Amino acid sequence: MTKEEILHQSHIADDITQIDISDEIELKNAILSIDVKILGDVILLLPNVYTEKALELVEIDNLYIAISELETDDKTDLLQILEECNKDKYNQLLNKLNDDEKENIEYLKRYKESEAGAFMQTEIFDGFFYQNVNDLRDKLRTRKQDGLLENIHNLFVKDDKGSLVGAIPLDDLFICDYEKTLGDIIEEGERAYKPLYINDKEDIHVAVKMFADYDLNVLPVVGYKNILIGRITSDDIHDIITDSATEQMYNLAGVGESSEYAESFLSTLRNRSSWLFINLLTAILASVVVGFFAETIEQIVALAILMPIVASMGGNAGTQTLTVLVRQIALSEVKFKNYTRVIKKEFFISLFNGVFFAIITSIVTYFWFDNVKLGAIIGVAMIVNLLTAGFFGAYIPIFLKKMKVDPAIGSTVILTTITDVVGFFAFLMLAKTFY
């Protein structure tokens, strides 16, 4: 698929999302006006609720043609969505596919969503080391004419058992002697190289990091005994990064995927209300802590004025650390073997910030209330809360990852509760002790 085609399909998808999801007639007319050869790609670019609606509106024959134009990974994705939203239509469509297509789809469906194999295409340009260049040139021409190969950059070379042994860039392959075998070219070493690869069972984020670190266009996927079974392309990695970033933003905000603008009012309301309810419980906990010091606050009214400063600084400092750590974990930059170094770094950053802002806050408090003791108390409380925020902002996402829970889910609520409780308690306990 060319860049121009992708851009064109993206514009079509954008136009469709401007139509109200409840306007079924206009939506159907817009979807049915799309060239059936790019219809599958357009449907995959739509938000989930529009994708499901489009699959419902398109007739089975047109849907079959649209899906047939897709590569195996995209074909499997679309069929899985259809299976979830319309089982009968899925079965009808499955019956139209040939045995090879069914086998490929069933093969890809067995992978978990987090595994590299779930994102690979089985359409690859490959050859055995005993084949000559002329044979492969004919193979490439035939498969391109039949529309079976797209975005080909390399020829992957296999031994007689199907294991990956090398790769040859296409522009180098076709300036070689056409009578030479692929094994000859690999032995010479001038135009062939040993490619990076990933096992089909490895986490997909390992592939994401490999693409970023080595600036790859394509990554071969191998199975048992390094048998070449597919490839992951850069457009798949782009989609993974975009989806992952979106999911993290939603989770950190505590709204989940239903915050998409196309979701129903009740669905969005229900999802957001559940998180707000949890937040209400944690806010009550912080208020209970404040309640223990009601008498102290009544005697020193300035405490009520200054309390939000301590809590706010702790919450913001913790969120900075939390956001950075969640992103680093998602990109596999932080692993369990180096997490102590990360926590130590965040602790000392928090210590420096705590001392720096404690001095500023103490000076402001002294001139504001003409009270040295109150300035010192809020300064100490600030240091305690920022240290707490830095430590737990780093530790919470690492702990959740270790427990096999998405670090973005719930981290903000937990951290805010800790910084509020510790901040209020430290400030008010110090005030009660020294007044």
C-alpha positions in Angstrom: 0.0 0.0 0.0 1.5 3.4 -1.0 1.7 6.4 1.2 -0.8 8.2 -1.1 -3.3 5.3 -0.7 -3.0 5.4 3.1 -3.5 9.1 3.2 -6.6 8.8 1.0 -8.1 6.1 3.1 -7.3 8.1 6.3 -9.2 11.1 4.8 -12.2 8.8 3.9 -12.2 7.5 7.5 -12.1 11.0 8.9 -15.1 12.0 6.7 -17.1 9.0 7.9 -16.5 9.9 11.5 -18.1 13.3 10.9 -21.4 11.5 10.3 -23.6 11.0 13.4 -23.4 7.4 14.4 -27.2 7.3 14.8 -27.8 8.5 11.2 -27.8 5.1 9.7 -29.0 6.1 6.2 -26.3 8.7 5.7 -23.7 6.4 7.2 -24.6 3.5 5.0 -24.6 5.6 1.9 -21.1 6.9 2.7 -19.7 3.4 3.5 -21.2 1.8 0.4 -19.8 4.6 -1.8 -16.2 3.5 -0.9 -14.3 1.4 -3.5 -14.6 -2.1 -2.2 -10.9 -2.7 -2.8 -9.9 -0.2 -0.1 -13.1 -0.7 2.1 -11.4 -3.1 4.5 -8.5 -0.6 5.1 -10.9 2.2 5.7 -13.0 0.2 8.2 -9.9 -0.7 10.2 -9.0 3.1 10.5 -12.4 3.9 12.0 -13.1 4.2 15.8 -14.4 0.9 17.2 -18.1 1.9 17.3 -18.0 3.0 13.6 -16.1 -0.2 12.7 -18.8 -2.4 14.2 -21.5 -0.3 12.5 -19.8 -0.6 9.1 -19.4 -4.3 9.4 -23.1 -4.5 10.2 -24.1 -2.3 7.2 -21.9 -3.8 4.4 -23.4 -6.8 2.6 -21.6 -10.2 2.9 -20.5 -10.3 -0.7 -18.9 -6.9 -0.6 -17.4 -7.6 2.8 -15.8 -10.7 1.4 -14.1 -8.8 -1.4 -13.0 -6.1 1.0 -11.5 -8.6 3.4 -9.8 -10.5 0.6 -7.8 -7.4 -0.3 -6.3 -7.2 3.2 -3.0 -8.7 4.4 -3.3 -11.6 6.8 -2.8 -9.6 10.0 -5.4 -7.0 9.1 -7.8 -9.7 7.7 -7.6 -11.5 11.1 -8.2 -8.3 13.0 -11.3 -7.4 11.1 -12.7 -10.9 11.3 -12.1 -11.0 15.1 -14.0 -7.7 15.4 -16.8 -9.2 13.3 -16.9 -12.4 15.3 -17.4 -10.3 18.5 -20.2 -8.1 17.1 -22.0 -10.4 14.7 -21.3 -14.1 15.0 -23.8 -15.1 12.2 -22.2 -12.8 9.7 -18.7 -14.0 10.8 -19.7 -17.6 10.1 -21.1 -16.7 6.7 -18.0 -14.9 5.7 -15.7 -17.6 7.0 -17.5 -20.2 4.8 -16.6 -18.0 1.8 -12.9 -18.1 2.4 -10.7 -20.8 0.9 -8.9 -23.4 3.0 -5.5 -21.6 3.0 -7.1 -18.3 4.1 -9.0 -20.1 6.9 -5.8 -21.9 8.0 -3.8 -18.6 8.1 -6.6 -16.8 10.1 -6.9 -19.7 12.6 -3.1 -19.7 12.9 -2.9 -16.0 13.8 -5.9 -16.1 16.1 -4.2 -18.5 18.5 -1.7 -15.8 19.5 -2.3 -13.7 22.6 -2.8 -9.9 21.9 0.5 -9.2 23.5 2.5 -11.6 21.4 4.5 -10.7 18.3 2.9 -13.4 16.3 -0.5 -11.7 16.6 0.8 -8.7 14.6 2.7 -10.5 11.8 1.8 -10.9 8.1 2.3 -14.4 6.7 2.8 -12.9 3.2 6.6 -12.9 2.8 9.1 -12.9 0.0 11.4 -15.8 0.8 13.5 -18.4 -0.9 15.7 -21.4 -0.1 19.5 -21.1 -0.2 19.7 -23.5 -3.1 17.5 -21.4 -5.4 19.1 -19.1 -7.9 18.3 -15.4 -8.4 16.4 -15.9 -11.6 13.9 -18.3 -9.9 13.2 -15.7 -7.2 12.9 -12.9 -9.8 10.1 -14.8 -11.5 8.5 -15.7 -8.1 8.4 -12.0 -7.1 6.9 -10.9 -10.5 4.2 -13.5 -10.2 3.2 -12.8 -6.6 3.2 -9.0 -7.2 1.0 -9.4 -10.3 -1.4 -11.6 -8.2 -1.5 -8.9 -5.5 0.0 -11.2 -2.9 2.9 -9.1 -1.8 3.1 -5.4 -0.7 5.9 -3.3 0.8 8.7 -5.7 0.0 12.2 -4.6 0.9 14.1 -7.8 1.4 14.3 -11.4 0.3 14.5 -13.7 3.4 16.7 -16.7 2.8 15.9 -20.1 4.4 17.9 -23.4 4.7 16.4 -26.6 3.6 14.5 -27.0 6.9 12.9 -23.5 6.6 15.0 -21.8 9.2 16.0 -18.1 8.6 19.7 -17.9 7.6 20.0 -14.5 6.0 18.4 -11.6 4.1 19.2 -9.8 0.8 17.9 -6.3 0.0 15.9 -6.3 -3.2 18.0 -3.6 -4.9 21.1 -5.7 -4.2 19.5 -9.0 -5.2 18.7 -7.9 -8.8 22.2 -6.7 -9.6 23.6 -10.1 -8.7 24.4 -12.8 -11.3 21.1 -14.3 -12.0 22.6 -17.8 -12.1 24.0 -17.5 -8.6 22.2 -19.3 -5.7 21.1 -17.4 -2.6 23.6 -19.6 -0.7 26.4 -18.3 -2.9 25.4 -14.7 -2.3 25.2 -15.3 1.5 28.7 -16.9 1.5 30.2 -14.0 -0.4 28.7 -11.7 2.3 28.9 -8.6 0.2 25.2 -8.2 -0.5 23.6 -10.3 2.2 23.3 -9.8 5.9 22.2 -11.7 9.0 18.8 -10.0 9.9 17.4 -9.2 13.3 14.4 -11.3 14.1 11.8 -11.9 16.8 10.3 -15.1 18.2 6.5 -15.3 17.6 5.8 -15.7 21.3 7.8 -12.7 22.4 6.1 -9.6 23.7 5.2 -7.2 20.9 6.8 -4.3 22.8 10.2 -6.0 22.3 9.5 -5.6 18.5 8.5 -1.9 19.0 11.9 -1.3 20.8 13.8 -3.1 18.1 12.2 -0.9 15.4 13.0 2.2 17.4 16.6 1.2 18.2 17.6 -0.1 14.7 15.4 2.0 12.5 13.8 -1.0 10.8 11.3 -1.2 8.0 10.5 -4.9 8.6 11.2 -7.5 11.2 11.1 -11.3 10.4 9.2 -13.5 12.8 10.4 -17.0 13.5 8.8 -19.9 15.4 10.2 -23.2 16.6 13.9 -23.8 15.6 14.0 -20.4 13.9 11.5 -21.5 11.2 10.5 -18.3 9.3 6.8 -17.8 9.6 6.0 -14.2 8.9 7.1 -10.5 9.2 6.1 -7.4 11.1 6.1 -4.1 9.2 6.7 -0.5 10.3 3.0 0.4 9.7 1.9 -2.2 12.3 4.4 -0.8 14.8 3.1 2.7 14.2 -0.4 1.5 15.0 0.8 -0.3 18.2 2.6 2.9 19.4 -0.5 5.1 18.7 -2.9 2.6 20.4 -0.6 2.2 23.4 -0.2 5.9 23.9 -3.9 6.5 23.6 -4.7 3.7 26.0 -2.2 5.1 28.5 -3.7 8.6 28.4 -7.2 7.2 29.0 -6.0 4.9 31.8 -4.0 7.7 33.5 -7.1 9.9 33.4 -9.2 7.1 34.8 -11.7 7.1 31.9 -10.9 4.0 29.9 -11.5 3.4 26.2 -15.2 4.4 26.4 -14.1 8.0 26.5 -14.0 7.9 22.7 -16.2 10.6 21.4 -18.3 8.1 19.5 -19.3 6.0 22.6 -22.8 6.3 23.9 -23.7 8.8 26.6 -24.6 6.1 29.1 -21.5 4.0 28.4 -19.2 7.0 28.9 -21.2 8.2 32.0 -21.0 4.7 33.6 -17.3 4.3 33.0 -16.3 7.8 34.3 -18.7 7.6 37.3 -17.1 4.4 38.5 -13.6 6.0 38.6 -15.1 9.1 40.2 -16.7 6.9 42.9 -13.3 5.4 43.7 -11.8 8.9 43.8 -14.6 10.0 46.2 -13.7 7.2 48.6 -10.1 8.1 48.6 -11.0 11.8 49.1 -13.1 10.8 52.1 -10.0 9.0 53.5 -7.9 12.1 53.2 -10.7 14.2 54.8 -10.8 11.7 57.7 -7.1 12.3 58.3 -7.8 16.1 58.4 -10.7 15.5 60.8 -8.4 14.1 63.4 -6.8 17.5 63.7 -10.0 19.6 63.7 -9.2 21.2 67.0 -5.7 22.2 65.8 -7.1 23.7 62.7 -9.7 25.7 64.7 -6.9 27.2 66.8 -4.6 28.0 63.9 -6.8 29.1 61.0 -3.6 29.6 58.8 -3.4 25.8 58.6 -6.6 25.5 56.6 -5.2 28.1 54.2 -1.8 26.4 53.7 -3.0 22.7 53.6 -3.8 22.8 49.8 -0.3 23.9 49.0 1.3 20.8 50.6 -1.2 18.4 49.0 -1.1 20.1 45.6 2.7 20.1 45.4 2.9 16.4 46.4 0.2 15.4 43.9 1.8 17.2 41.0 5.3 16.0 41.8 4.1 12.4 42.0 2.2 12.7 38.8 5.3 13.9 37.0 7.2 10.8 38.2 4.3 8.5 37.5 3.8 9.7 33.9 7.5 9.3 33.1 7.7 5.8 34.6 4.5 4.5 33.0 5.8 5.6 29.6 9.3 4.1 30.2 7.7 0.8 31.2 5.6 0.8 28.1 8.7 1.3 26.0 10.6 -1.4 27.9 13.2 1.2 29.1 12.6 0.2 32.7 13.0 -3.5 33.7 12.9 -5.2 37.1 16.7 -5.6 37.0 17.2 -1.8 37.0 14.2 -0.6 38.9 16.2 0.1 42.1 18.3 2.6 40.2 15.2 4.3 38.8 13.6 4.6 42.3 16.8 5.9 43.7 17.1 8.6 41.0 13.5 9.7 41.5 14.0 9.8 45.3 17.0 12.2 45.0 15.2 14.4 42.4 12.3 14.6 44.9 14.7 15.4 47.7 16.2 18.3 45.8 12.8 19.6 44.7 11.5 19.2 48.2 14.3 21.2 49.8 14.2 23.9 47.1 10.4 24.4 47.3 10.3 24.0 51.0 12.7 27.0 51.3 10.5 29.1 49.0 7.2 28.1 50.7 8.7 28.7 54.2 9.8 32.2 53.2 6.4 33.0 51.7 4.6 31.7 54.8 6.8 33.7 57.1 6.1 37.0 55.4 2.4 36.1 54.9 1.7 35.2 58.5 4.7 36.7 60.3 5.4 33.3 61.9 8.8 31.6 61.7 7.5 28.3 63.3 4.7 27.9 60.8 7.1 28.5 58.0 9.4 25.8 59.3 6.5 23.4 59.7 5.2 23.7 56.2 8.8 23.5 54.9 9.4 20.1 56.6 5.9 18.9 55.5 6.7 19.9 51.9 10.0 17.9 52.0 8.2 14.8 53.5 5.4 14.9 50.9 7.6 15.4 47.9 9.9 12.5 48.9 6.8 10.4 49.4 5.5 11.5 46.0 8.8 10.7 44.2 9.2 7.3 45.8 5.6 6.1 45.3 5.3 7.7 41.9 8.2 5.5 40.8 7.3 2.4 42.8 3.6 2.1 42.1 3.8 1.5 38.3 6.8 -0.9 38.8 4.9 -2.9 41.5 1.7 -3.0 39.3 3.8 -4.2 36.3 5.3 -6.9 38.5 1.8 -8.0 39.5 0.9 -8.2 35.7 -1.5 -5.2 36.0 -1.3 -2.3 33.5 0.6 0.4 35.4 -1.5 3.1 33.9 -4.7 1.7 35.4 -5.4 3.0 38.9 -1.9 4.4 39.5 -3.1 8.0 39.6 -5.9 7.3 42.2 -3.5 5.3 44.4 -0.8 8.0 44.2 -3.1 10.9 44.9 -4.5 9.2 47.9 -1.0 8.6 49.3 0.2 12.1 48.7 -2.9 13.7 50.1 -2.9 11.5 53.3 0.8 11.9 53.9 0.8 15.6 53.1 -2.1 16.4 55.4 -0.9 14.1 58.2 2.7 15.4 58.1 1.7 19.1 58.1 -1.1 18.9 60.7 0.8 16.5 63.0 3.8 18.8 63.0 1.5 21.8 63.8 -0.2 19.9 66.6 3.2 18.8 68.1 4.9 22.3 68.1 1.9 24.5 69.0 
